Amino acid sequence: MIDVSQISQINSQIAAHMLCQDSERMASLLEQMCGSIRIPSPQSYPSQAELMEFFMPGIHARQTDIEEEFSELSRQWKRDNRSSSSTTVIAMHPAYQRIIGMGTPALRLILRELSGQLDHWFWALRAISGEDPVPESHRGKLRLMAADWLEWGRRNGYA
């Protein structure tokens, strides 16, 4: 039987696993935590969007707002840095810094942007994720660096 104090913990775990799209692991975790509750097969689970709306009402509206803000900031950043070749100048632009300030929700948007057009998103990706999947031999080679980050995004559920 579920104790009321466990509901928040369960919700957090569900959200984390839901975002990783790891339904079998989520089912296993729920079975461990809830014991007597039978978990339906993954094929009968609600969609990720339905679960997110249930556990985080209004999430789609917030996601749309984040996407719009990201698009506007990205346009400003690109417009203002067309002629700059300095990584520091590019990364210190106020719009770029605001994108970094968006945190984890920006990762999926940056990776989507990077998959369509090569650009200097690597500083932001490292700053937000705290990781750097680019091997030394790929440094300075935009296509290879982008491929490394896109692979990282796929492995971590962002792309």
C-alpha positions as CSV (number, residue, x, y, z in Angstrom):
1,M,0.0,0.0,0.0
2,I,1.3,3.5,-0.8
3,D,2.0,5.8,2.1
4,V,0.9,9.4,1.4
5,S,4.5,10.6,2.1
6,Q,5.7,8.5,-0.8
7,I,3.5,10.2,-3.4
8,S,5.9,13.1,-4.0
9,Q,8.9,10.7,-4.3
10,I,6.9,8.5,-6.7
11,N,5.9,11.5,-8.8
12,S,9.5,12.7,-9.1
13,Q,10.7,9.2,-10.1
14,I,7.9,8.9,-12.6
15,A,8.7,12.3,-14.2
16,A,12.4,11.5,-14.3
17,H,11.9,8.1,-16.0
18,M,9.2,9.4,-18.2
19,L,11.5,12.0,-19.6
20,C,14.1,9.3,-20.3
21,Q,11.3,7.3,-22.0
22,D,12.4,4.2,-20.1
23,S,9.0,2.5,-19.5
24,E,10.3,-0.9,-18.4
25,R,12.6,0.7,-15.8
26,M,9.7,2.9,-14.6
27,A,7.4,-0.1,-14.3
28,S,10.0,-1.9,-12.3
29,L,10.6,1.1,-10.0
30,L,6.8,1.5,-9.4
31,E,6.4,-2.2,-8.6
32,Q,9.3,-2.0,-6.1
33,M,7.9,1.1,-4.5
34,C,4.2,0.2,-4.5
35,G,4.4,-3.5,-4.0
36,S,0.8,-4.7,-4.4
37,I,-0.1,-2.5,-7.4
38,R,0.0,-4.3,-10.7
39,I,1.6,-2.3,-13.4
40,P,0.1,-2.7,-16.9
41,S,2.3,-3.6,-19.8
42,P,4.2,-0.7,-21.4
43,Q,2.0,-0.8,-24.5
44,S,-1.0,0.3,-22.4
45,Y,0.8,3.2,-20.7
46,P,-0.5,6.7,-21.4
47,S,1.6,8.7,-23.8
48,Q,4.5,10.8,-22.5
49,A,2.5,13.9,-23.2
50,E,-0.5,12.6,-21.3
51,L,1.6,11.7,-18.3
52,M,3.4,15.0,-18.3
53,E,0.1,16.9,-18.5
54,F,-1.3,14.8,-15.6
55,F,1.7,15.3,-13.3
56,M,2.6,18.8,-14.4
57,P,-0.5,20.6,-15.5
58,G,0.1,23.3,-18.1
59,I,3.5,21.8,-19.1
60,H,2.7,22.2,-22.8
61,A,1.9,25.9,-22.5
62,R,5.2,26.4,-20.6
63,Q,7.1,24.3,-23.2
64,T,5.6,26.5,-25.9
65,D,6.7,29.6,-24.0
66,I,10.2,28.2,-23.6
67,E,10.4,27.4,-27.3
68,E,9.3,30.8,-28.3
69,E,11.7,32.5,-25.9
70,F,14.5,30.2,-27.2
71,S,13.7,31.0,-30.8
72,E,13.8,34.8,-30.2
73,L,17.0,34.7,-28.2
74,S,18.6,32.4,-30.8
75,R,17.6,34.9,-33.6
76,Q,19.1,37.8,-31.6
77,W,22.3,35.9,-30.9
78,K,22.8,34.8,-34.5
79,R,21.9,38.3,-35.9
80,D,24.4,40.1,-33.5
81,N,27.2,37.6,-34.0
82,R,27.3,37.1,-37.8
83,S,30.7,38.7,-38.1
84,S,32.3,37.5,-34.9
85,S,34.9,34.7,-34.8
86,S,35.7,35.0,-31.1
87,T,34.3,32.1,-29.1
88,T,34.3,34.3,-26.0
89,V,32.4,37.1,-27.7
90,I,29.9,34.7,-29.1
91,A,29.3,32.9,-25.8
92,M,29.2,36.1,-23.7
93,H,26.4,37.6,-25.8
94,P,23.4,38.4,-23.5
95,A,21.0,36.3,-25.5
96,Y,23.3,33.3,-25.4
97,Q,23.7,33.8,-21.7
98,R,20.0,33.9,-21.2
99,I,19.7,30.6,-23.2
100,I,22.2,29.1,-20.8
101,G,20.1,30.5,-18.0
102,M,17.1,28.5,-19.3
103,G,18.9,25.4,-18.0
104,T,18.0,21.8,-18.9
105,P,14.8,22.7,-20.9
106,A,17.1,24.4,-23.4
107,L,19.2,21.3,-24.1
108,R,16.6,19.7,-26.4
109,L,16.1,23.0,-28.3
110,I,19.8,23.6,-28.7
111,L,20.4,20.0,-30.0
112,R,17.5,20.4,-32.4
113,E,19.0,23.6,-33.6
114,L,22.4,22.0,-33.9
115,S,21.0,19.1,-35.9
116,G,19.6,21.5,-38.5
117,Q,22.5,23.9,-38.7
118,L,26.1,23.9,-37.4
119,D,26.7,26.7,-35.0
120,H,28.6,27.5,-31.8
121,W,26.3,25.9,-29.3
122,F,29.0,23.8,-27.6
123,W,29.8,26.3,-24.8
124,A,26.1,26.4,-23.8
125,L,25.7,22.6,-24.0
126,R,28.7,22.2,-21.7
127,A,27.5,24.9,-19.3
128,I,24.0,23.5,-19.0
129,S,24.8,19.7,-19.0
130,G,28.1,19.8,-17.1
131,E,29.4,17.3,-19.6
132,D,31.6,17.4,-22.6
133,P,31.4,14.3,-24.9
134,V,33.8,15.8,-27.5
135,P,37.1,13.9,-27.7
136,E,40.3,16.0,-28.0
137,S,40.7,14.8,-31.6
138,H,37.4,16.4,-32.6
139,R,38.0,19.9,-31.0
140,G,37.7,22.7,-33.5
141,K,35.9,20.5,-36.1
142,L,32.3,21.7,-36.0
143,R,30.7,18.7,-37.8
144,L,32.4,16.2,-35.5
145,M,31.7,18.2,-32.4
146,A,28.0,18.5,-33.4
147,A,27.9,14.7,-34.1
148,D,29.4,14.0,-30.7
149,W,26.8,16.3,-29.0
150,L,23.9,14.9,-31.0
151,E,24.9,11.3,-30.0
152,W,25.2,12.5,-26.4
153,G,21.7,13.9,-26.7
154,R,20.3,10.6,-28.1
155,R,22.0,8.6,-25.3
156,N,20.6,11.0,-22.6
157,G,17.0,11.4,-24.0
158,Y,17.4,14.9,-25.3
159,A,17.5,14.3,-29.1
